[in-house]
Amino acid sequence: MRSILYIIAVILVIGWLLGVFVYSVKGIIHVLLVLAIISLLLGLIRRV
């Protein structure tokens, strides 16, 4: 389960970076960043 969360987080961060530098669609980009951070935090919390 942890690996799935990390994969999702990495995909969301890559999508966020692409959006910031290529598309600059501000609303969706920040949602992707928040989802990526939440996924990483959940992975860290479940690890402990």
Residue pairs with C-beta under 8 A, 6 or more apart in sequence:
1 46
2 43
2 46
2 47
5 39
5 40
5 42
5 43
5 46
6 39
6 40
6 43
8 35
8 36
8 39
9 36
9 37
9 39
9 40
9 43
10 36
12 32
12 33
12 35
12 36
12 39
13 32
13 33
13 36
15 32
16 29
16 30
16 32
16 33
16 36
19 25
19 28
19 29
19 32
20 29
23 29
